[in-house]
């Protein structure tokens, strides 16, 4: 009897995916002191506090720093200064695969919604 390995497909390029930027939890991406300093002027727009801890702000079910473009690109507007939690999430890593599994379809659904509104 043959045994087939369940091999996960390599994820699409990050700019075509955006899945990890989606969440329903206001505490999904922790912002450390170093992250806060690195974000600089963007902190007022993209960081909020829950108690004495900082997190990336959400808007429309995804990180507020994510720009969803109608042609299907998902662009981090603070990529060069993004928090360590985002820097540590490597494409195709087990953590990336977990994000793809648990948040499947959220980015695509948002894109469809934006395209519908643009008509």
Buried (B, 14 or more C-beta within 10 A) or exposed (E): EEEEEEEEEEBBEBEEBBBBBBBEEEBBBBBEEEBBEBBEEBBEEBBBEEEEEBBBBBEEBBBBBBEBEEEBBBBBBBEEBBBBBBEEBEEEEEEBBEBBEEBEEBBEEBBEEEEEEEE
